Amino acid sequence: MTRYMLVYLHPDLGEQRFELHEGATYRLGSRSSADIVIPQRDVSRNHALLRVDKHALHITDLKSKNGTFVNGQRVGAAEFFPGDRLQISSAELTVLEVSSGTFALAEEIRPAGQAERESSDESQTVQFQKASGPEDLAMLIEDLADYVQRRELSTLLHGVVTRFGLKSIMLFFRDPAGRLALVSSSGELPDAGTFHEAFKEALLLLTQPGDDAAGRIDRLNLGDAVFLVAGLRQGYCVALGCDDHIPAANDLRAIVATFRVVTAVHEGGAVRAPGAIRVRGAERDPLGTILGDSKAIDACRKLASEFAKQDEPVLITGESGTGKELFARAIHELSRRSGGPFVPVNCAAIPADLTEAELFGVAPGAATGVSERPGRFHAARGGTLFLDEIGELPDALQAKLLRVLEFGEVYRVGDDRPTTYDVRIISATNRRIEEAVQRGEFRADLFYRLHVLHLHVPPLRERRNDIPILVNAFLEETARQMDKRVAGITVRALDVLKGWSWPGNVRELRSEIIRMVALVTSGAVIDLDQISPDFAENGGGAGDGDLERLLGLPLSEARDELERRLILRALEECGGNQSRAAGRLGISRAGLFKKMRRLDL
């Protein structure tokens, strides 16, 4: 696709540049609502229309007072080409054809003089979003101050993404050996295929040792993905993931300046481990501690927030290690019962003959030599009782639990009179409990009573875009606990982690990160050398040697897993270009997009 840049030399603001897109039409004028604002007194409010075709450009004068000129000739409508001189009244403009995939962005043009008096609207050029308000910039300074004091990089990155409307942000570091490492990130990150050689090459150029590229912000178009990349100092650069409308120029300068400070506070070019993971607002919103930006995990957070407003039982399902207890605690802390206790019970860890006494308690004099015990229901009164692995509850106790749910009455062991407790039940299981009901292994009436509100936490392999976020958070947390300085993780090592199937889910990922941090030298970059041998030998779990595991999955899950692998491989081989990847897979681009959305890629 042909790409053009409109260059405008303002007498006071200096050279300004605007990217022009093929097939688009732009309104030029001094009015602040124009697509491209020319803030000079002799320029009409609606001066001219500029249309971009594949092989030429067209300018149409809108009956302006002082005229439109091409190469010195006044025109009503004319075709012109890159390099021709275009005048909007006395304003000199030139259109250049851009052949490179990377070029410097323009400063933002704000209305001045006559245009400023006519409208108080913010200037909004073709490529810039509306500028953020003073409150957003003040919060950015607050987050930066927190970072300098506590080294909480996750908080800073999260704040930048949410306040400036970014899709993602990534901080990179080039170590002395020339390896490119991801220090930390936040937001919707690209899949492994997007990190193709062109992207890596551009980042490596910006992180050359001793090269201070401050003040320059480059744009990279990789397929449908748009990145703004800024060189910082000491081998660092920051990449901002955007849509077609990027943040205002002043906001970009503020973000880049912020990360120049971040890199300046680290000695020797290595990032010190931040403090405890803390997302701003997490102290008020317990769901803020559940990390991930995928659509799947975001839907779980929204559902949990709604369930917190109710007082009915909640059943949380999901594989082992997905974080079911985190959601249970968040629901409790967001509910009206947050002032009461949260009492967790692992039903699988209690011997069957002790489960009844452990849950319901023991009445005084129940048996000779047996003392009174209050039980977990008593401990949870006024709060929430979390019954983990509810599928392992003995059959005899399932009927008693059903009575508790139906009537709120608890019979202690040895007691012939019920005790009433105000307790909410949240249960969880990693079993396919519906199948257990069909096989007669779990009471159907209890299942339906527990299943009033249902939350399913997806496995990590179904939300792979969350893996880099979890990796960064666990790296920070583990490095702090081990009192180590970790410079980041290389992109190739991160790709291996993203490709692994993670049968143990988030719990397994955390254990792997602890192992990696323990092995890496303080101040160094984590690379393939620190990854478990099983991961490297199996190509990150994404190869054909994993067939046995696929055969053990239900057909729908196995099909999704295989489709996910094929799509990721095609994207990687096509450099992130979705159209080419779709052609390689033998489907339409729209079909590929639908599959990627369904698979959360």
Secondary structure, DSSP 4 states (H G I P E B T S, - for coil): --EEEEEEEETTTEEEEEEE-TT-EEEEESSTTSSEE---TTS-SS-EEEEE-SS-EEEEE-S-SS-EEETTEEESEEEE-TT-EEEETTEEEEEEEE-SSEEEPPPPP---THHHHH--SPP--TTBPPPPPHHHHHHHHHHHHHHHHH--HHHHHHHHHHHTT-SEEEEEEE-TT--EEEEEEEESPPPGGGS-HHHHHHHHHHT-TT---TT-EEEEEETTEEEEEEE-STTEEEEEEE-SSBPPHHHHHHHHHHHHHHHHTSGGG-PBP-SS---TTTTT-GGGGS---SHHHHHHHHHHHHHTT--S-EEEE--TTS-HHHHHHHHHHHSTTTTS-EEEEEGGGS-GGGHHHHHH-B-TTSSTTPPPB--HHHHTTTSEEEEETGGGS-HHHHHHHHHHHHH-EE--BT-SS-EE---EEEEEESS-HHHHHHTTSS-HHHHHHHTTEEEEPPPGGG-GGGHHHHHHHHHHHHHHHHT-B--EEEHHHHHHHHHS--TTHHHHHHHHHHHHHHHSPTT-EE-GGGS-HHHHHTGGGTSGGGHHHHHTS-HHHHHHHHHHHHHHHHHHHTTT-HHHHHHHHTS-HHHHHHHHHHTT-
